[in-house]
Amino acid sequence: MIKCVILDDELLAISYLKLLCEQIDNVEVVKAFNDPKIFLSEINSIDCNVCILDIEMPGMTGLQVAELISDSKKIIFTTAYKEYAAEAFDLNVVDYVRKPIKKERLIQAFEKAKELVAAPQKKDFIEWNTNIGKTIIFTEQIAYIKTSEIDSRDKDIVLNDGTNIVLKNLNFKNLLEMLPAKGFAQVNKKEIIALSAIKVFSTNEIITTMQTEDDNFLKLQIGDTYKNSLMEMFGK
């Protein structure tokens, strides 16, 4: 059962969202707010597992609100603007739904939320044999992963500070199961990127925040097999 709370500064938008939610099985709107400050003062005492947040609000944006509650609640963003997509997913939210909201699209978002609510929380670290012995690597520190050019059974990890570590004898399938599903995406057969390391996203290419030796930004080509899943992650 999804118990959700709505935050939107427009009363008509709240009424419309409530109406849609009432038509979806196993979804209950516990409470709705049109003021972010009141929402934040009460949210910790409300029995809910999902928050639907509008991004554009006067005084305090949905992104700012999400930064304060994302550790305890699953978040679905709503907005009329597409330029917030990458920034929203840096917060590891469930989904990003464009306005005007359609019932079918909202159902998709709730299905994702149900899976996350029901699933046990993954560890925030990987423990594996590496080139420096058995090592614990915190997933929030990982920026980029690629198949080793020396041995395809191994995977090269680049951390946010540029440190390189080699995971020994580990395939992508098992590696992805260890990583937070909303924090990482496989781009092609040989590369995985942390969503927090994405600078620009297009249909065929990702430009990362990682600099190469010639001071350009690392570019990754998106494989045809992975395009649809990447688009879904960004609510396209």
C-alpha positions in Angstrom: 0.0 0.0 0.0 1.3 3.4 -1.0 0.5 6.1 1.5 1.4 9.4 -0.1 1.6 13.1 0.8 1.2 15.8 -1.8 3.0 19.2 -1.8 2.0 21.8 -4.4 1.5 25.5 -4.0 -1.5 25.4 -6.4 -4.8 24.2 -4.8 -6.2 23.2 -8.2 -3.1 21.0 -8.9 -3.6 19.4 -5.5 -7.3 18.6 -6.2 -6.4 17.2 -9.6 -3.7 15.0 -8.1 -6.0 13.7 -5.4 -8.6 12.9 -8.0 -6.1 10.9 -10.0 -4.8 9.1 -6.9 -8.3 8.0 -5.9 -8.6 6.2 -9.2 -5.4 4.1 -8.6 -5.6 0.9 -6.6 -3.6 0.6 -3.4 -2.8 4.3 -3.3 -4.0 6.5 -0.4 -3.5 10.3 -0.1 -2.9 10.8 3.6 -2.5 14.6 3.5 -1.9 17.5 1.1 0.0 20.8 1.7 0.4 24.0 -0.3 3.1 25.4 1.9 6.6 23.8 2.0 7.4 25.1 5.5 4.3 23.6 7.0 4.9 20.4 5.1 8.4 20.1 6.6 7.2 20.8 10.1 4.7 17.9 9.9 6.1 15.3 7.5 8.1 13.4 10.1 5.0 12.7 12.2 2.9 11.5 9.2 2.5 7.8 8.4 3.5 7.9 4.7 6.1 6.3 2.4 5.9 8.5 -0.7 5.9 12.3 -1.2 4.7 13.9 -4.4 6.5 17.2 -4.7 6.0 20.1 -7.1 9.4 21.6 -8.1 8.4 25.2 -8.8 7.1 26.8 -5.6 7.6 30.3 -4.3 10.0 30.6 -1.3 11.3 27.1 -1.4 11.5 24.7 -4.4 10.6 21.0 -4.4 14.3 20.3 -4.9 15.2 22.0 -1.7 12.5 20.2 0.2 13.6 16.8 -1.2 17.2 17.4 0.0 15.8 17.5 3.6 13.6 14.4 3.4 15.0 12.1 0.7 16.7 9.8 3.2 13.4 8.9 4.9 10.7 9.2 2.1 10.4 8.1 -1.5 10.0 11.1 -3.8 8.1 11.7 -7.0 8.6 15.1 -8.6 6.0 16.9 -10.7 6.8 19.9 -12.8 5.8 21.6 -16.1 9.5 22.1 -17.0 11.9 19.5 -18.3 15.2 21.2 -17.5 15.1 20.0 -13.9 15.3 16.3 -14.8 19.0 15.6 -14.3 19.2 17.7 -11.1 16.2 15.9 -9.7 17.7 12.5 -10.3 20.9 13.6 -8.5 18.6 13.3 -5.4 17.9 9.7 -6.2 14.2 10.2 -6.5 11.7 7.5 -7.6 10.4 9.3 -10.7 10.0 12.7 -12.5 6.5 13.3 -13.9 5.8 16.1 -16.4 2.7 18.3 -16.1 -0.1 18.0 -17.3 -0.1 14.7 -15.4 -1.8 11.8 -17.0 -3.2 8.9 -14.9 -1.2 6.3 -16.9 2.0 8.1 -16.2 1.2 8.5 -12.5 0.5 4.8 -12.3 4.0 4.1 -13.7 5.5 6.3 -11.0 3.6 4.5 -8.3 4.7 1.1 -9.6 8.3 2.2 -9.3 7.6 3.5 -5.8 5.9 0.2 -4.8 9.0 -1.8 -5.8 11.3 0.4 -3.8 9.1 0.5 -0.7 8.8 -3.3 -0.8 12.5 -4.0 -1.6 15.0 -4.2 1.2 17.5 -1.4 1.3 20.7 -2.1 -0.4 24.0 -1.6 1.3 25.6 1.7 0.6 29.0 0.0 -0.1 30.5 -2.7 -2.2 32.8 -5.3 -0.6 34.9 -7.1 -3.1 38.4 -8.3 -4.1 40.4 -5.6 -5.8 43.9 -4.9 -7.0 44.7 -3.7 -3.4 43.1 -6.7 -1.6 39.6 -7.1 -0.2 38.1 -3.6 -0.2 35.0 -1.7 0.9 34.0 1.0 -1.6 31.2 3.4 -0.7 28.8 3.6 -3.7 28.3 7.4 -3.2 32.0 7.8 -4.0 31.8 6.0 -7.4 31.6 8.1 -10.5 32.3 5.7 -13.4 32.9 2.0 -14.1 34.2 0.3 -17.2 35.4 -3.1 -18.3 39.1 -3.4 -17.8 41.2 -3.3 -21.0 43.7 -5.7 -19.5 41.3 -8.4 -18.4 37.6 -8.2 -19.5 36.6 -10.2 -16.4 37.7 -7.2 -14.2 36.1 -3.8 -13.8 37.9 -0.5 -13.5 36.2 1.9 -11.0 36.9 5.7 -11.0 36.0 7.5 -7.7 34.8 11.1 -7.5 38.3 12.2 -6.5 39.9 10.4 -9.5 41.1 7.3 -7.6 41.2 4.2 -9.7 40.4 0.7 -8.3 40.1 -2.6 -10.1 37.3 -5.0 -9.1 38.6 -8.5 -9.8 36.5 -11.1 -11.7 33.1 -9.4 -11.5 30.5 -9.2 -14.3 28.2 -6.2 -14.9 25.0 -8.1 -14.0 26.2 -8.9 -10.5 27.8 -5.5 -10.1 24.6 -3.7 -11.0 22.7 -5.7 -8.3 25.1 -4.3 -5.7 24.6 -0.7 -6.8 21.6 1.5 -5.9 19.3 1.2 -8.9 18.4 4.9 -9.0 22.0 6.0 -8.7 23.7 4.2 -11.6 23.0 3.4 -15.3 24.6 1.1 -17.7 25.4 3.1 -20.9 26.7 0.4 -23.1 28.2 -3.1 -22.9 31.4 -1.8 -21.3 30.5 1.3 -19.2 28.4 2.3 -16.2 28.0 5.9 -15.0 26.8 7.4 -11.7 23.8 9.7 -12.4 25.5 12.3 -10.2 28.4 12.3 -12.8 26.2 13.2 -15.8 26.7 16.7 -17.1 24.7 16.5 -20.3 22.4 13.8 -21.6 21.2 13.4 -25.2 19.7 10.6 -27.3 23.1 9.1 -28.3 25.7 10.5 -25.9 26.4 11.4 -22.3 28.9 14.1 -21.4 30.2 13.5 -17.9 31.6 15.8 -15.2 34.9 13.8 -15.4 37.8 15.4 -17.2 40.2 13.6 -19.5 43.9 14.1 -19.9 43.4 16.8 -22.5 41.1 18.7 -20.1 37.9 17.8 -22.0 35.0 16.1 -20.4 34.7 12.4 -20.8 32.0 11.4 -23.4 30.1 8.1 -23.4 28.3 6.6 -26.4 24.9 5.2 -25.5 24.3 1.7 -26.9 21.0 1.0 -28.7 20.1 -1.7 -26.2 20.3 0.7 -23.2 18.6 3.8 -24.7 15.1 2.9 -23.6 16.1 2.2 -20.0 18.0 5.4 -19.8 15.1 7.4 -21.1 12.8 5.8 -18.5 15.2 6.8 -15.7 14.8 10.5 -16.8 11.0 10.2 -17.2 11.1 10.5 -21.0 
